[in-house]
Amino acid sequence: MCPDFVHSSSGSGATVFVEPTETLELNNEITQLQFQEQREIDKILGELSRQVGDSHQTIRKDLEVLARLDALHAKARYSMEILGAQPEVTGEGTLLLKGARHPLPPCIPRS
């Protein structure tokens, strides 16, 4: 018979919570492995964070380019949706708007 480890007992003392030494050692090993795993995860995440930090200028520039492309794409889709036409700009100093309309719906007066 192997020795047991007493964890605790009930308030009345009628019940005792025991664990065989063999499983106690295995549980301790599992706990140690979980700590090692967490340290490795922290190490990997730290390295990835460092790499992102080293590339932050490139990432920021790429984000700005993507934002501009997204805005142009949205304008193009909106133009197609409203059947818009590209304006012709001349050097005459006047602006002639044929069939132009405001892109927002008209205001509804309050009653």
VEXMAR-625847 format. One record per residue (C-alpha): chain; residue in three letters; x, y, z. Coordinates in Angstrom, 1 decimal. Example, Ala and Ser with C-alpha at 12.3 -4.5 7.8 and 13.67 -1.06 7.14 Angstrom:
<pts>
+--------+---------+--------+--------+--------+
! cadena ! residuo !     c1 !     c2 !     c3 !
+--------+---------+--------+--------+--------+
!      A !     ALA !   12.3 !   -4.5 !    7.8 !
!      A !     SER !   13.7 !   -1.1 !    7.1 !
+--------+---------+--------+--------+--------+
</pts>
This chain:
<pts>
+--------+---------+--------+--------+--------+
! cadena ! residuo !     c1 !     c2 !     c3 !
+--------+---------+--------+--------+--------+
!      A !     MET !    0.0 !    0.0 !    0.0 !
!      A !     CYS !    1.4 !    3.4 !   -1.0 !
!      A !     PRO !    1.3 !    6.4 !    1.4 !
!      A !     ASP !   -1.5 !    9.0 !    0.8 !
!      A !     PHE !   -1.4 !   12.8 !    1.0 !
!      A !     VAL !   -4.2 !   14.3 !    3.1 !
!      A !     HIS !   -5.5 !   17.5 !    1.5 !
!      A !     SER !   -8.2 !   18.4 !    4.0 !
!      A !     SER !  -11.0 !   17.1 !    6.0 !
!      A !     SER !  -14.6 !   18.0 !    6.5 !
!      A !     GLY !  -15.7 !   20.3 !    9.4 !
!      A !     SER !  -17.0 !   17.3 !   11.4 !
!      A !     GLY !  -13.9 !   15.3 !   10.7 !
!      A !     ALA !  -16.0 !   12.5 !    9.4 !
!      A !     THR !  -14.7 !   12.9 !    5.8 !
!      A !     VAL !  -11.0 !   13.1 !    4.9 !
!      A !     PHE !   -9.9 !   14.1 !    1.4 !
!      A !     VAL !   -6.8 !   12.1 !    0.4 !
!      A !     GLU !   -4.7 !   11.7 !   -2.7 !
!      A !     PRO !   -2.4 !    8.8 !   -3.4 !
!      A !     THR !    1.3 !    9.9 !   -3.5 !
!      A !     GLU !    1.6 !    8.5 !   -7.0 !
!      A !     THR !   -1.1 !   10.8 !   -8.4 !
!      A !     LEU !    0.3 !   13.7 !   -6.3 !
!      A !     GLU !    3.6 !   13.4 !   -8.1 !
!      A !     LEU !    1.9 !   13.1 !  -11.5 !
!      A !     ASN !   -0.2 !   16.2 !  -10.7 !
!      A !     ASN !    2.9 !   18.1 !   -9.7 !
!      A !     GLU !    4.6 !   17.1 !  -13.0 !
!      A !     ILE !    1.5 !   18.3 !  -14.9 !
!      A !     THR !    1.6 !   21.6 !  -13.1 !
!      A !     GLN !    5.3 !   22.0 !  -13.8 !
!      A !     LEU !    4.8 !   21.3 !  -17.5 !
!      A !     GLN !    1.9 !   23.8 !  -17.7 !
!      A !     PHE !    4.3 !   26.5 !  -16.2 !
!      A !     GLN !    6.9 !   25.6 !  -18.8 !
!      A !     GLU !    4.3 !   25.8 !  -21.6 !
!      A !     GLN !    3.2 !   29.2 !  -20.4 !
!      A !     ARG !    6.8 !   30.5 !  -20.3 !
!      A !     GLU !    7.3 !   29.2 !  -23.8 !
!      A !     ILE !    4.1 !   30.9 !  -25.0 !
!      A !     ASP !    5.2 !   34.2 !  -23.3 !
!      A !     LYS !    8.6 !   33.9 !  -25.0 !
!      A !     ILE !    7.1 !   33.3 !  -28.5 !
!      A !     LEU !    4.6 !   36.2 !  -28.0 !
!      A !     GLY !    7.4 !   38.5 !  -26.8 !
!      A !     GLU !    9.4 !   37.7 !  -29.9 !
!      A !     LEU !    6.5 !   38.2 !  -32.2 !
!      A !     SER !    5.7 !   41.6 !  -30.5 !
!      A !     ARG !    9.3 !   42.6 !  -31.0 !
!      A !     GLN !    9.2 !   41.7 !  -34.7 !
!      A !     VAL !    6.0 !   43.7 !  -35.2 !
!      A !     GLY !    7.6 !   46.6 !  -33.3 !
!      A !     ASP !   10.7 !   46.5 !  -35.5 !
!      A !     SER !    8.4 !   46.7 !  -38.6 !
!      A !     HIS !    6.0 !   49.4 !  -37.3 !
!      A !     GLN !    7.1 !   52.0 !  -39.8 !
!      A !     THR !    6.5 !   49.7 !  -42.8 !
!      A !     ILE !    3.2 !   48.5 !  -41.4 !
!      A !     ARG !    2.1 !   52.1 !  -40.8 !
!      A !     LYS !    3.0 !   53.1 !  -44.5 !
!      A !     ASP !    1.2 !   50.0 !  -45.8 !
!      A !     LEU !   -1.9 !   50.9 !  -43.7 !
!      A !     GLU !   -1.9 !   54.4 !  -45.1 !
!      A !     VAL !   -1.7 !   53.0 !  -48.7 !
!      A !     LEU !   -4.5 !   50.6 !  -48.0 !
!      A !     ALA !   -6.7 !   53.4 !  -46.5 !
!      A !     ARG !   -6.2 !   55.5 !  -49.6 !
!      A !     LEU !   -7.1 !   52.5 !  -51.9 !
!      A !     ASP !  -10.1 !   51.7 !  -49.8 !
!      A !     ALA !  -11.3 !   55.3 !  -50.1 !
!      A !     LEU !  -10.8 !   55.3 !  -53.8 !
!      A !     HIS !  -12.7 !   52.0 !  -54.1 !
!      A !     ALA !  -15.6 !   53.4 !  -52.1 !
!      A !     LYS !  -15.8 !   56.5 !  -54.3 !
!      A !     ALA !  -15.7 !   54.4 !  -57.4 !
!      A !     ARG !  -18.5 !   52.1 !  -56.1 !
!      A !     TYR !  -20.6 !   55.0 !  -55.1 !
!      A !     SER !  -20.1 !   56.7 !  -58.5 !
!      A !     MET !  -21.2 !   53.5 !  -60.2 !
!      A !     GLU !  -24.2 !   53.2 !  -57.9 !
!      A !     ILE !  -25.5 !   56.7 !  -58.7 !
!      A !     LEU !  -24.4 !   56.5 !  -62.4 !
!      A !     GLY !  -22.1 !   59.4 !  -61.8 !
!      A !     ALA !  -20.0 !   60.9 !  -64.6 !
!      A !     GLN !  -16.4 !   62.3 !  -64.4 !
!      A !     PRO !  -16.4 !   66.1 !  -64.6 !
!      A !     GLU !  -14.5 !   67.8 !  -67.3 !
!      A !     VAL !  -12.3 !   70.6 !  -66.1 !
!      A !     THR !  -11.4 !   73.3 !  -68.6 !
!      A !     GLY !   -9.1 !   76.3 !  -68.2 !
!      A !     GLU !  -11.9 !   78.8 !  -68.9 !
!      A !     GLY !  -12.6 !   79.6 !  -65.2 !
!      A !     THR !  -16.3 !   78.6 !  -65.3 !
!      A !     LEU !  -18.0 !   75.5 !  -64.0 !
!      A !     LEU !  -20.9 !   74.0 !  -65.9 !
!      A !     LEU !  -22.8 !   71.3 !  -64.1 !
!      A !     LYS !  -25.1 !   69.4 !  -66.5 !
!      A !     GLY !  -27.6 !   67.1 !  -64.7 !
!      A !     ALA !  -25.7 !   67.5 !  -61.4 !
!      A !     ARG !  -27.4 !   66.7 !  -58.1 !
!      A !     HIS !  -26.4 !   66.7 !  -54.5 !
!      A !     PRO !  -25.3 !   63.3 !  -53.3 !
!      A !     LEU !  -27.3 !   63.5 !  -50.0 !
!      A !     PRO !  -31.1 !   63.2 !  -49.9 !
!      A !     PRO !  -33.0 !   66.4 !  -49.5 !
!      A !     CYS !  -33.8 !   67.5 !  -45.9 !
!      A !     ILE !  -37.3 !   66.7 !  -44.7 !
!      A !     PRO !  -38.8 !   69.8 !  -43.0 !
!      A !     ARG !  -39.8 !   69.4 !  -39.4 !
!      A !     SER !  -43.5 !   69.8 !  -38.7 !
+--------+---------+--------+--------+--------+
</pts>
